[in-house]
Amino acid sequence: MKKFFPLFLLFLFVEHGFGVTIERIIIKGNSETEAQTILFFFQEYEEGKTFSEEELSQALSNWVRRLERTGWFRNIRVSTEFVGENRVAVSLELNERFFYTAQLFDHAVGFGKQNLWGKGKEIFFEVGPIQKKITLTDHMYNFWPFFYQVSLGTTEEDLVEYAEDFYRTLPTLRQKGDAKVGWYLRPDHTLSIGVSGQIIMQTNQMPLESVSYASLGYLIDTRRGYPAFSSGWHWENFLRVFLPTMACSWESTASFHYPLGKTWQIGTKWHHGISYGNLPTSSQYLLRSINGLHTLSQEKGLLGNHCWDIHAEIRWKFWDVIPFLIFDIQLEGVGFGEAGEAWTDWNEVGKHLFLVYGLGLRIYVDRFAIRTEAGIDQQGETAVLSSFELPF
């Protein structure tokens, strides 16, 4: 993604050390998107606000980054022009992507429309032989710093249990409803509250459990790139209280992406989940997955009420971005090393530590990735995992 900042910004502020104000903002290339929608992501801007050189340069860079992260635009360029004493005009040029989108799941396909009416709204459907789900999202309700998301439907998901030294996987149907509202507290910081309920049954309609909870979330996100991250960091926290048992959990994820030139990158992630009381089986932390630890071991220590895991990856984008139909495709090779464990009784901490390393290939396609990754654990056992989930 190209970004252009004229060199004269470097000496605009030399004389008398004055800052500048933005006289006007010119937006080009938005045929469907309202200008107010685009300006919503320029959260540092206020009419009449004075910027220093460094503040303005960083604010414009942040604006480009946030627009890129929506997935609605490409080829975003920003420039400035001095139009008077301590006053500048800002010009933003962009190309709108095709706002229809699609996604693959294990048991369904998804399709939807993003940025409805150019106002940041979205509708998304998931459809399969059994799976039926609809999700409505408003990223900027009436252009206020407020967002919401509501989803309803039936999904097909696996439930994993550990009994008699064996992980048993049960295919299940989940009738669920979720609602979340949130606020942009400050640039790149969001606070959200949510409620969720689901009825879980086996595919033969035998009921297994009902789960409901309220949640409080806090997110800081400065990552750049879409859909694959190219730089930046994020920290996400969720506190969940399950009803009626009042068991609660705190889950936290932090990741950091550091570029090594144009095609190489180092990515790291820390994740933990801590709970009070016994979590429902379907809500326990499972590390036996492609976004957990790359292992299919039958050893204890991959499912529990508590967990921690740490990941380090070196990523290589070995081909340029490929325009393909309505999407851009990105190819990535990855080498990874990771460690972690899950437990229920605290006296088991450290007794079932897993160490895993391996290689993989990822193809990013808009909202999902086609992934095949192989991990080798400390027992020398190899697991090859495939998924449509986006990596961290």
N, C-alpha and C positions, 0 to 999 in steps of 0.2 A: 504494500500500500504506500503510495507516494504522498509525501507531505512537503510543502514548500513554504519557507519562512525567509523573505528577502533579507539580504545582509544589512540593509540600512537600519533594521531593528537594533542592531548592535550598538549604533551610535545615536539613536533617537534621543536617548536620555542623558547624553553627556553634558549638554549645556544646562547649567544650573541644577543638574540632578533632578529635573522635573519628571513626573510620571506622565502617562497619557490616558485619555479617555477614548472610548469607541464612539465615533461619530455616527456610523451606520454599518449595518451588516447586509451584504448582498449575497443571496443564495441562488445558485444556478443548477439546473439539471433535475429539479424536482417537479415532475409532471403530475404525479398522484399524491405526493406527500405534502401536507400543509407545512408552511414555513414555521408555524408555531410548534409543530411536532419536532422539527429539526432543532429549533432553538431550545426546546425542553432539555436537550442533552448538553447544552452550553450552560451548565449550572453555576459556573463562576461569574457569569455575566449579570450585571445590574446596570440599568440606565444611569449614566453619570458617574459610574464607579471609576476610580483612578487605579491604573495598573503600573507597576514597575516593569522594566524590560523582562526580567526573569518571570514575573507573575503572568504577563500576557503570553509569553512564549509557552509556558507550561499550561495555561488555561486553554489555548488553542490546540495544543497537542492532546490534552484530555478530551476536548470536544471531538476531535477526529477519532480518538480511540473508542469513545462511547458509541459514536455512530457506527463504526466498524463492527463493534460487538453485537449490535442488534441483528446483524445478518441481512439488513434491508438494503444496504448500499455497497458500492465498490468504487474504486478509483477516486477516493476522497482527497481533495486538495484544498489547502487554505493558504491565503496570502493576505498581505496588508499593504496599505498605501497611505502615506502621510498626506492629509488633506487640510492641515492648518496647524497653528501653534498647539503642540501637545494633543493633537487629535488625529486619529487614524480611521480609515475605512477598512473593514474586514470583508474579504470575498471568499465564499465557500463554493466549490464546485464538486459535484458528485454524480454518479450514475445510479439509478434505482435498479435493484435486482428484480427478477420475476417474483412477485409476492406470493404465488402459490408454492406450497412446499409439500414434501413427502418424507416418510420415515418408515423404516423396517423394524419390526419387532419379531420375537421368536414365534409368536402365534398369531400375528396380525400385521396389517399394513396401516399406515397412518397417512392422512392427507389433510391439508388445511389451507387457510388464507391468512397471511400476515399483514399487519399494518392496514387493516380495513379502513376504507374511506380516508386513508392518509392520516389517521388519528391514533395510531399505535395500538389498535385493538386486534384481537386474533381469535379465530375459531379453528379447532382441530378435532378431527375424527379418527378413531382407531376401529378398524373393522377386520374381523376374522371369522372362522367357522362358528366360534362361540363368543369371542371377545367383541364387545360393543361399548364404546366409550366416547364421550364428548367433553371437550375442555374449552372454556371461555376465559379469555384473559384481556384485561385492560391495563396497559402499562402506564397510563397517565390519565386517570379519570378527570375529565374536564380540564386537562392540562395542569391539574394540581399535583403536588408531590405525593401522590397517593396511587396505589395500584391494587388490583384484586384478581383472583383466579378462582374459578369454580369448575369442578369436574365430577361427572356422574357416569356410572356404567359398570359393566362386568368385564373382568380381565382373567386371563389364564396365567397363573404363576406357580412355581414350584415351592413347596414347603419342605424344609430339611430338618430332620430330627436325628439325634444321636442316641442310640440305645444298643446295648449288648455289643459294644466295641465296633459299631457299624453306623455309617451315615445313611439314613433312609430318605429318599427323595419321593415326595408325594405330589403328583400333579393336582392342582386345586383350581377351583373357580372362586373368584372374590367379587362379591357385589359391594361396591364401595362408593362413597361420596366424600369429597374433600372441598374445603373452602378456606381461602387464605386472603387476608388483607394486609397491606404493608405501606410504609412511608419511607420516602427518601429523606433521611435526617439531615444529611449534608452530602456533598459530592462523593459518590462511590460508597456511601454507607446506607444500608437499609435495615429497617426493623419490621418484623412481620409477626402476626399472630394467626393461628389456624386451628381448625377442628377437622377431625377425620373419623370416619366410622366404616367398618367393613364386616361382612359376614363371610366366613371362609368355609368352604365345603369341598369334599372330594368330587371328582368328575362324575361319580355315581350318585351324587346329591347327598352323600352322608355328611352331616354337619361336623365340623372340627372345632371351631371357636369363633367368637365374636370379639372384635377389637375396636375400641374407640379411645381417642385421646385429644387433648388440647396441646398446642405447641406455641412456643415463643422462639423466634429466630432472629439472629443478628448476623449481617454479612458485610464485609469490607472486600471490594473487588477492584483491582487495578490492572487486571490482565488485558493484554492486547492480542488481537488475532481472531479470525473466525473461519471455520469452526475450531481449527487447531490453534492453540495458544502459541504465541511467539515470544512473549516476555511478560513480566509483571508478577503479581502475587495476589492471593486471596485468603481470607480467613472466615470460615462459616461455622456458626454455633446454633444448635437446636436443643432446647429444653422441652421435653415431652412429659405430660402427666397422663397416665392411663386410668380410665374409668371402668368399673367402679373401685378397682383395687387400690388406687392412688399410688401405684408403683410409678417411679419417674426415672428418666434417663437424661444424661447430658452427652451429646455427641458433638465433636469438634473436628474440623478438617482444615488444614492449612497447606497451601501449595505455593511453590516458587518456581518461576521459569526464567532461565538466564540464557540469552542467545550467545552462541560462539560463532560469529560470522553469520552469513545469510542462510546456510543450510543445516547447521548443527546447533543443538540446544541441550542444556542440562535442565531436567525437571526433578523436583523433589516434593514429596508429600508426607505429612504427618497426620494420622487419624487416630482418634480414640473414642470409646464409648464407655461411660460409667453409669451404673444404675443403682437405684435404691428399691429393694423389693424385687420380686420375680417378674420378669417381662413375659408377655405372651410369647408363645413359641414362634409365631410368625414375625415378631419384632426383635428377636434376639440377634446379636451380631454374628454374621456368617462371613468368615474369611476365606472360605473355600469357593472362590469365584475369580473371574478375570480382573475385576477391580479390587479384589482383596489380595490374597496370596495365591500365586499361580500354582496351586497344588490340588490334587484330588485324593490325598492321603486319607486312609481310614484311621489314622492316629488321632487320639483325643487332642483338643486344643484349638479347634477351628470354629467352634460354636459356643456361645455363652452369653451371660448377662453383661459382661465387661470385655473390652478388647483394647489392644493398641496395635498399630502397624505403621511401619515407616517404609518409604519407597524412594529409590533413586533411579533415574533413567537418563540415558543419552539417546537423543533422537536425531535422525538424519533424514531430512527432506531431500531425497535423491533425485527427484524430478521436479520440474517447474509445475506450477498450478495448471491443470488441464481443464479448459472450458468443455463442458459435456452437457448437451441438452440444456436444461434449465438450471443446472448446478455447476459449480466449480469443484473439481476433484483434486485432492492433495494426497500424495503418497508419502509414507513415512516408514522407515525402518527403525527399530528400537532395540536397545539392549538394557536390561533392568536387573537390579538386585533389590531384595526386600526382606523384611523380617517382621515378625509379629506373633501374637497369640491371643486366644480368647479363653475365658474361664467363667465359672459361676461361683465356685468357692475360692475365697481369697488365699487360702493356704495352698492353692494350686499355681499361684503366680510364679512364672519362671520355670515350671516343670515341663512345659510342653511348648517350648519356643521353636518356631519354624524359621528356617533360613532358605530362601529361594532365589535362584537367578535364572536368566533365560534370554530369549530373543523373540522378536515378533515382527509382523508386517501389519500396517494399518492403512486403510483407504478412507479418508474423510469425505463425506458427502452431506453437506449442509447440516442437518440436525442429528446425524448418526454417523457411525463409522463401521466399516466392515473389517473385523479384526480376527487374526489367528496368531496366537502367542503360545510359546512352549516354555514351561518352567521346570527346573530340576531342583528338588528339595534336598535337605540334608541327608535323607536316606538314599539319595541317588535315584529316586523315583521320578519319572518324567510324566508331565501332564500337558496335553495340548488342548487349549481352550479357545473357543470361538464365541464371538458376541457382536451385537450391533450397538452396544453402549459406547458413548464417548469416554475416553480416558480422562484422567485428571489434567 
